[in-house]
Amino acid sequence: MNVSTEPSGFGLLAHLDTRVEELRKLAPQAMSGLEVEAVHDARVRTRRLKAAIDMLEPILSGRGRKAVLKATKKLRRRLGPVRDLDVMIGHMDELAGKPQAGAWILERLHDARRREGKRARRQSAPSQILSRLGAWWGVRQDLIDARDAVDTLLAERVNSQLDMFDEQARRLVGAGAVGAGAASAAAVEGEAIVASDAPATEPAERSCDPHALRIAGKSLRYTLELAEAHGRALPGRVLSSFKQIQDALGLWHDFVILSERMLGDSIECELALHDPDLLGQILSLAQTTLRRAQAELKRAGDLWTKRGGDLSAAVRGAFPLVRPVVMGGDGASGEGKRVGVGAALEEIHAGQGGGQATGKTAQGAALAAGMERADHGDSGGGSGEGVVMPQLAGEIQPGAAGDDLIQQTPAGPGADGDATDPSNERAGDENV
């Protein structure tokens, strides 16, 4: 690479270059040696790199982006079960009491760790992952060509992820308040709570999903780290408070999957038939870990109740809202199709002198062209997909129809693309 062509003052690019280089070194250590810290660090690097590529997707060409994502996904999935077991073993060492049950569970966890390690080595050679990471050089060139779009993409991503996290956090806090209120009322009236007399279940759209809350928080945290690398850092107190909430959610998740593992192994070994005394001890340990999980979940909710308003205001103030204007929509899904990245790409296109696509990727040129079509009321040739044009809030033209119609495509469970099973986002992606 010709160093003289390297852009100066592009903190995000330097940050991602460092992450890719770290992953190149960590992947062989994690896959071959399966050292606890190497496994953990490699998985964290893959998640942070994926968060960056997902955010930058509108300005990246498909081939290189997909190759890098495939490499990180494969490494993450191969090491996931190993990391899960490392976390469970660590928490078992913290638990006191029931030594017979603890020893039985630990032995099974260590056996499972050895099996998963052998499977990880068989499934992928480090050389395969390293060769796919070579596609990073094409991705970084795309990023250099469209660097003026990064601020717009960051603002849009941060605000949409904060919306998702805030929605789930409010549900968590609301569910806790409703549950506490119902219990208090029952105690005052001296009435027993009978299942048949319980109030109807809350509608699904208002239920609390702690796993979705944890994943939304991780995604937002990774994006804020990218923003910091790009020179858009938040005050330390904001990040510190947010990390406390994330730590509580991570511990909730760790103790939940440990409880599930205890119960699953008990059933698999038919302890109820063969060793009921040992089963009783394991059930007691599982109750302990579940209580700790619930305590951590409550701590996360309490922290958000106390600091959530200030955190949200600080984040939104640091990242002026990018306001998507929806023009048309998919009648089946109700989701718009994003075909532009707003003012930043518009400036890039204007600098081309009308028609030249040099200086940005082919994908970036298509995005700018799509934005122009939207300006002229063309929704894409009748494809049925809406056009979403992110614009800086201050640049919205008054009187434009549909200004108040904002449509976002929510991330699926896990927001990582690991697998269709959201439980794949498990204990290793924890509290970094």
N, C-alpha and C positions, 0 to 999 in steps of 0.2 A: 504494500500500500504506500502511495506517495504521501508522506506526512504533510507536504506543502499544501495538499488539497483538503486537509482536515479542517472542518469549520471550527472557528474559535468561539469560546463562550457558550458552547452547546452542552450544558450540564447534563441533560437527560441522555444524550448520546453517550457521553463518557460513562455515566452511571450504568447504562445497559451493556456497554462493552465490558465493563468490569464484571457484571453479573454473568455474562456469557463465559468469560475466561475462568471465573470461579467454578462454574458448572463443568467446564471441560476438565478441570483438575479433580473435582469432587466425584464425578460420575464413575471413573474407574475404581476409586477407593470405596465408594458405596456399593457398587455391584460386585466387586471381587472380595474385598475384605469384610463388608457388611458391618463396619464399625458403627457403633450407636450414633456418635456425633456426625460422622460422614453421611449416614443415611438421613438423619434429620436435616442437616444443612443442604444436602442435594435436593431434597423435596421442597424445602423453602425456596431455594433458588428457582426451581421450575415454576412455582406458583407466582413468584414475583415477575418472572419473565413473561409468563402467560398473561398476567394482569396488564403488562405494558403493551403486548401485542394486541390484546383484545381492545384496549383503549384506542390504539393507533390503526385499527383495522381499516377505516375508511380511506387511509392514505397509503396502504401497503398493497403491493401486488400479491395475488393469491398464491402463486406457487411457492415462493420463499416463505411466506407467512405460514402456510399449511405444513411445510416441512419442519420448521422450527417447533410449531405446536405439536406435531406428531412425535418429535423426539422428546419433548418435555413431558407429554402425556404418558408415553411408554415408560419413561424412567419413573415417573410419579406412581403409576399403577403397579409397577413391579416392586417398588420399595414400600408401598403403602401398608400391606399386611405386616411387614417386618417392623415398621415404625409403630404401628398400632400396638404390637406386642411389647415393644420396648417401653412404651408409655405405661401399659398395664403392669408390667413387671416393676417399674419404678414406683407406682402407686401402691402395689402390694407390700413393698418394703416399708411403706409409711403406716400401714394398718397394724394395730396392736390387738391382742386377744385372739382366741380360737386358733392356737398354733397348729393343730392337726389339720384344720381346714385350710389355713394359709399355706402350709407346706404342700398340701395336695394340689392346690390351685397353681402355686408357683412352679411345681414340677411339670404340670401340663402346659403352662405358658412357655417355659423354656423348651420343652419338646416341640411345641408348635413353632417357636421361633427358628429352631434348627431346620424344620421342614420347609418353612417359608423361605428361608435363606437359600436352600438348595434349589427351590423352585425358581427363585428370582435369578440365580446364576444360569440356570438352564434356558430360561425363556428369552433372554436378550444378552448379547455380547456387548460390552462397552463400546467396541469399535463401531457397531451399528448406530448407536446413539450419537457418538461423536461425529460420524460422517454426516448425519442429518443436521447437526448443529452448524455445519459449514454453510448452510443456507442463510445464516445470520448476515453474511456480508452483503447479500442482495437486499435483505430487509433494512439494514442500516443505511444503504444508499437511498432507498425509498424515503426513509425518515429524513435524511439530509435534504433531499429534493423538496420535501413539503414541510420543512421545519416551522414555517410561519403558521401552520395550522395547529400546532401543538397546544397553544394557549386555549384556543377554542375547544379543542377536544377534551382537555383537562377540565375546563369549567363545566362542560356538559356532563362529563362522566361523574365528577364529584357530586354535582347536584342531584343527578338521577340516583346514584348509590346512596346518598344521604336520605333521599326520599324513601327508598326501600327500607333502609335501616330504621328510620324514624317510625315508619308505619308498623313494623314488627315490634319495635320497642314499646310503642304506645299500646299495642295489643297485650304485650306481656304485663305492663304496669296495670292496665285495665282488668286483665284476668285475675291478677293478684288482689286487686281492690275488691272485685266482685266476690271472689272466694272468701276473703277475710270477712267481708260484710255479711255474707250468708251464714258463716259459722258463728259470728257474734250474735246475730239475730236469733239463731236457733238456741244458743246458750241462754240468752235472756229469757226467751219464752219457755225454756225448759223442755223443748220438744226434741224428740229423737229424729234424726234425719233418716228417712226411709227411702229406699231407691225408687219405689213406685210413686212416691209423693214428690220426688225431686223436680225442680223446674225443667222446662224443656231446654235441650242443648242449644247453646248459642249458634247462630248461623255460621256455616263453614268459613265464610269470608271474613268473619270477625274473630275467629279462633286464633290463639297464639301458637306459633310454630317456633320453638326455641332454636331448632336446628337452622331454619331459614334465617333467623336473626343472627346467629353466629356467622353463617356464611356471608350474609350481607355486610356484617361488620368487618370481616376479613377482607372482603373485596374493597371496601371503602378505605381501609387502612393501607392496603397496598397502593392504591391510587394516590393517597396523600403522600406516601413515601416517594412516588414518582414525581409528584408536584414539588416536593422539597428538593429533589435532585435537579429539577428544572428552575430552581430559584424562587419557588412560590411557597416557602415554608410557613407553617402556622406557629403561633406562640407555643413555647414548650409546655405550658400548663394545659393547653388544649390537648396536645398529643398524649400527655401524661394521664389525663383524666380518661381519655378514650381508651388508652391501653389498659387501665384498671378494669374497665367494663369488658374489654376483650379477654383479659385474663380470667375473669369470673366465668364468662361463657365457655372458655376453653376448658376450665376445670369441671364445669357442669358436664360437658361432653365426655371428658375422660372418665368420670365416675359412672356415667350412664352406660358406656360401652363395657366398662369393667363389670358392672352388675349384670349386663346381658351375657357376658362371657361366662361368669360364674354359673348362672342359671342354665345356659346352654350346655356347658360341660356336664353339669349334674344330670340333666336329662339324657344326654348322649351315653353316659355311663350307667344309667338306670340306678342311681344311688337310692332312690325310694325303695327299690326291691332288694338291693344288695347291702346297703350300709345306711340305714335311716338315721343313725346318730350323726354320721358325718354330714349327711344332707341337712340336718337341722343346724349344724354349725355354719355350713355354707350359706344357708338362707339367712342366718343372723348377720353374717358378713355382708351379704348382698343388701340387706336392709340398711346397714351402716353406710355403705357407699351410695345408696339411693338418697338417704337423708342428706349426705354431704352434697350430692348433686343438686338437690332442691335448695339447699342453703346458698350455694353459689349462684343459682338462677335468681334467687331472691335478692342477693347482693347486687347482681347486674341490674335488676329492675330498680332497686333503691338508688343506685348511682345515677341511672338515667333520670329518675324522678327529680333528683337533687340538681344535676348538672346538665341534663339534656338540652334544656332551652338555651343555656349559654353556649354550649358546644355547637349547636346547630347555627346559632346566630354568628358565631365566630367563623365557622366554615363557610357559610353563605356569603358573609362579608368579604372574605378573602378571595372567593371565586365568584365573580359576577355571573348571574344565571344566564345560561345559553337557552334561549326560548325557542323550541321547535314549533313551527307553524304547519299544521296539518292541512294538506290539500288532497282530499279524496281519501279512500281507505279500502282495505280488503274486507269485503262483505262477510267473509267467513270467519276470519280471526279478529277483525277489528284493529289489526296492527298496521301501522304505516311502514313504508319502506324508506330507509334513510339513504338519500342519494346526494348529500352535500354536507360540507362541514362549515358552512356559514361564511362569515366575513373574511376569515383568514384565507380560505381557498379562493374566494372571489378576488382578493388582492393579488394572489399568485397568478390567477388567470388574466387579470388586467395587465400585469407586468409582462405578459407574453407578447404583447403587440398585436393580439388578435389572431389566434389560430395555431400558433406554434406550441407544441406540447413538450418541447425540451425544457429541462429544469424541474420537471416533476414526473411522477410515474404515470403510466398509462391509466392506472386506476384513478389517480388524482384528476387527470384530464376528463375522464368519464364523469367523475363527481361534479366537476365544475360545469360540464355540459348539461348534466341532469338538472343542476340548479337553475341554469338559464331556461331550460324547458319549463320548469316549474314557474319561473317568473312570467312566462307567456301563457300560463294556464294549461300546459300540456301535461297530463298526468301519466304519460308513458305509453301512449298508443293503445289505451283501452285495456291494459293488462289486468286491471282491477286492483293494482297495488298503489297505495297512496304515496305521496311525495312529502318527505319531511325535510324542511330546510332549517337547520339550527341557525339562529341569528342572535347577535348580542341584543339584550333587552333594550338597550338605549337606541338601537337602530331600527326597531319595528316601526313601520310607517303607520301613522294614525289612520283609522277608518278602514283598515284592511279586514276583509271578511275572514272569520275564522281565527282571529288573533287569540281568542280565549280557548281555542280547542287545542289542548296539549295531549299528545299521545306518545307514550314511551313503550318500548318493548322490554318487559321485565326479564331479568336473568332467571334461568331455571334454577331448581334446587342445586345448591353447590356452586353455582356460577363458575365452575371450573371445567366443565366438559369432560370430567373423568369417566363417567359411566352413567347409565340410566338410573342406577340405584343411588339416591342421594346419600345413603349411608356410607358410600365410598369416601366421602369427605370426613375422614375420621381423625382419630386422635393425633396424628402427627402434624397437623397443620395449625396448630395450636398457638401457643402464646410466644410469638417471636418478637 
